[in-house]
Amino acid sequence: MLIVRLLHNVYRYQSMILALAGRELQSRYVGTLGGILWTFAHPLAIITIFYFVFALGFRSQGPDGAPFMLWFVCGLVPWFFFNETLLAATDSITRHAHLIKKTVFPSEILPMVNITAGLIPHAIFMLIVAGLLVWFEVSLLAGRLLVVYFLLCTCVLLIGLSWLLSAIQVFYRDVSHAVSILLNLWFWSTPIVWSSDMIPAEYRGLLFYNPIYYITEGYRGSLVFGELVWPSAAHTVYFWFIVIAMFLVGAYVFSRLKPEFADVM
């Protein structure tokens, strides 16, 4: 019943989520000359560094002869969306303590605000990917729009994790610091810069248990190669099992802890 009420409030306040997401984007760049262009400064700097180090320095190649730059960026784009959104969502409740303490406010929508706001830079970044597809003469098949499915996968995973972490963050402020460290470890343990072919075959099956691996490979399979490459049915079933479990756990924990937010903050 608690979870149903939580989901009902998200649906009920969807217009407020959109309004707050727009305000969140504006607040990030208020007073700056570059505005939203700063969204791309960090990722583009990282892409440039990795390009010089791996593509030019180590002369790395993507799997099956795919251009390394295209293969790398298509894996990095969903990671940036996941990483930046989860970091912001973890602090979403504590950062808006004034709303929680002074008004009857639906706090469950705050993580959703960060996810919604993160979709705008992600969409613009996908335009860069589209430009790379044209540059490397990759056929623009209609089936490549199936990348939206993997975006949905990312959003559902983010919702569950965001509810869970933002609720615990109210009581233990160390959570955001731990999440930052864990995300860094998660990045390097996921084949984003490196290919899964680089690890021994007997350990390669461990990637099956990494939900971000499913998402990054989904983006690449939808965009990089001449023909669409889909994850196996077993991998898809396992991914959704983990994501739905995380979604339910996050919703339950948030619902149980929500009444105590105002007292703690």
C-alpha positions in Angstrom: 0.0 0.0 0.0 2.9 2.4 0.8 4.5 1.7 -2.6 1.2 2.3 -4.4 0.7 5.6 -2.6 4.3 6.6 -3.6 3.7 5.8 -7.2 0.3 7.6 -7.2 2.0 10.8 -5.9 4.6 10.7 -8.6 1.8 10.5 -11.2 -0.2 13.1 -9.4 2.6 15.7 -9.3 4.1 15.1 -12.7 3.5 18.7 -13.7 5.4 19.8 -10.6 8.2 17.4 -11.5 8.6 19.0 -14.9 8.5 22.5 -13.4 11.1 21.7 -10.8 13.3 20.0 -13.4 13.3 23.1 -15.5 14.2 25.2 -12.5 16.9 22.7 -11.6 18.5 23.1 -15.0 18.3 26.9 -14.8 19.9 27.0 -11.4 22.9 25.0 -12.6 23.9 27.7 -15.1 22.6 30.9 -13.6 25.2 33.6 -13.7 27.4 31.7 -16.2 28.3 32.9 -19.7 28.4 29.4 -21.2 25.0 28.3 -19.8 24.1 24.7 -20.8 27.2 24.4 -22.8 29.1 23.7 -19.6 27.1 20.4 -19.5 29.4 19.2 -22.2 32.7 20.6 -21.0 33.4 17.8 -18.6 32.4 14.9 -20.8 34.0 16.3 -23.9 37.3 16.9 -21.9 37.2 13.3 -20.7 36.4 12.0 -24.3 39.4 14.0 -25.6 41.7 12.7 -23.0 40.7 9.1 -23.5 40.9 9.5 -27.3 44.5 10.7 -27.2 45.5 8.1 -24.6 43.8 5.0 -26.0 43.0 5.8 -29.7 46.2 7.6 -30.5 48.6 6.4 -27.8 47.6 2.7 -27.4 45.9 2.6 -30.9 43.0 0.8 -29.4 40.2 -0.5 -31.6 36.6 -1.3 -30.8 35.3 -4.9 -31.0 34.7 -6.3 -34.5 36.6 -3.4 -36.1 34.3 -0.7 -34.8 35.8 2.8 -34.6 37.1 3.1 -31.0 35.8 6.7 -30.7 32.3 5.7 -31.6 32.3 2.6 -29.5 33.7 4.4 -26.5 31.3 7.4 -26.7 28.3 5.1 -27.1 29.2 3.4 -23.8 30.1 6.6 -22.0 26.9 8.5 -22.8 24.6 6.3 -20.7 27.2 6.1 -18.0 27.3 9.9 -17.7 23.5 10.1 -17.4 23.5 7.4 -14.8 26.5 8.8 -12.8 25.5 12.5 -12.8 21.9 11.8 -12.1 22.5 9.3 -9.2 24.9 11.7 -7.5 22.4 14.6 -7.7 19.4 12.4 -6.7 21.2 11.1 -3.6 21.4 14.6 -2.2 18.0 15.6 -3.5 16.2 15.4 -0.1 18.8 16.9 2.1 19.4 19.7 -0.5 15.8 20.7 -0.3 15.4 20.5 3.5 13.6 23.8 3.5 10.7 22.3 1.5 10.5 19.2 3.7 10.5 21.0 7.0 8.2 23.9 6.2 5.5 22.5 4.0 3.5 19.3 3.3 5.7 18.4 0.3 5.7 15.2 -1.7 9.4 14.5 -1.1 9.3 11.3 -3.3 9.2 13.5 -6.4 12.6 15.1 -5.7 14.7 12.2 -7.0 12.4 12.2 -10.1 13.2 15.8 -10.6 16.9 15.1 -11.0 16.2 12.2 -13.4 14.0 14.4 -15.5 16.5 17.2 -15.6 19.2 14.8 -16.5 17.3 13.7 -19.7 17.9 17.1 -21.3 21.8 17.0 -21.3 21.5 13.3 -22.3 19.3 14.1 -25.3 21.7 16.8 -26.5 24.6 14.4 -25.9 22.8 11.9 -28.1 22.9 14.4 -30.9 26.7 14.2 -30.7 26.4 10.5 -31.0 24.2 11.0 -34.1 26.9 13.2 -35.6 29.5 10.5 -35.0 27.3 8.0 -36.7 27.2 10.2 -39.8 30.9 10.9 -39.5 31.8 7.2 -39.4 29.2 6.4 -42.1 27.1 4.0 -39.9 23.8 3.4 -41.5 21.0 5.2 -39.7 18.5 2.3 -39.4 15.1 2.9 -37.9 15.8 0.1 -35.5 18.5 2.3 -33.8 15.6 4.1 -32.1 15.4 1.0 -29.9 18.1 2.7 -27.9 15.1 4.4 -26.1 14.4 1.0 -24.5 17.8 1.0 -22.9 17.2 4.6 -21.7 14.0 3.3 -20.1 16.1 0.6 -18.4 18.5 3.2 -17.0 15.6 5.4 -15.7 13.9 2.5 -13.9 17.2 1.5 -12.3 17.9 5.1 -11.3 14.4 5.5 -9.7 14.9 2.6 -7.3 18.5 3.5 -6.4 17.6 7.2 -6.0 14.7 6.6 -3.6 16.8 4.2 -1.6 20.0 6.3 -1.3 18.3 9.7 -0.9 16.2 8.3 2.0 19.2 6.8 3.8 21.2 10.0 3.1 18.8 12.0 5.4 20.0 9.9 8.3 23.6 9.2 7.3 25.2 12.0 5.5 28.2 9.8 4.6 26.1 8.1 1.9 26.8 10.7 -0.8 30.5 10.4 -0.3 30.4 6.6 -0.4 28.3 6.7 -3.6 30.9 8.9 -5.3 33.6 6.4 -4.5 31.5 3.4 -5.5 30.5 5.0 -8.8 34.2 5.5 -9.6 34.9 1.8 -8.9 31.7 0.9 -10.9 33.0 2.8 -13.9 36.3 1.0 -14.1 34.7 -2.4 -13.4 32.4 -1.9 -16.4 33.6 -2.3 -20.0 33.3 1.3 -21.0 36.9 2.2 -21.7 38.0 -1.4 -22.1 36.4 -4.2 -23.9 35.0 -7.3 -22.2 37.3 -9.4 -24.5 40.2 -8.2 -22.5 39.4 -10.3 -19.4 39.9 -14.1 -19.2 36.9 -16.1 -20.5 36.4 -17.8 -17.1 35.7 -14.4 -15.5 33.8 -12.8 -18.3 30.5 -14.3 -17.0 30.7 -12.0 -13.9 29.8 -9.1 -16.1 26.4 -10.7 -16.4 25.6 -9.5 -12.9 26.5 -5.8 -13.6 23.3 -4.0 -14.7 25.2 -1.1 -16.2 27.0 -3.6 -18.5 23.6 -4.6 -19.9 22.8 -0.9 -20.5 26.1 0.2 -22.1 26.2 -2.9 -24.3 22.6 -2.2 -25.3 23.5 1.3 -26.4 26.4 0.0 -28.4 24.5 -2.8 -29.9 21.8 -0.4 -31.0 24.1 2.3 -32.4 27.6 1.1 -33.3 27.5 -1.9 -35.5 26.0 -2.4 -39.0 23.3 -4.7 -37.6 21.5 -4.4 -34.3 23.0 -6.5 -31.6 20.6 -7.4 -28.7 21.5 -8.9 -25.3 20.6 -12.5 -24.7 17.1 -13.3 -23.3 18.7 -14.7 -20.2 20.6 -11.5 -19.6 17.5 -9.4 -20.2 15.4 -11.5 -17.7 18.2 -11.2 -15.1 18.5 -7.5 -15.6 14.8 -6.8 -15.1 14.7 -9.1 -12.1 17.5 -7.0 -10.4 16.0 -3.7 -11.5 12.4 -4.5 -10.4 13.8 -5.8 -7.0 15.8 -2.6 -6.6 12.8 -0.5 -7.6 10.5 -2.2 -5.0 13.2 -2.0 -2.2 13.9 1.7 -2.9 10.1 2.5 -2.9 9.5 0.6 0.3 12.5 2.1 2.2 11.6 5.6 1.1 8.0 5.1 2.1 8.9 3.9 5.5 11.5 6.6 6.2 9.6 9.5 4.7 7.5 10.4 7.8 10.8 11.0 9.8 12.5 13.3 7.3 11.3 16.5 8.8 12.3 15.5 12.4 15.8 14.5 11.4 16.5 17.5 9.2 
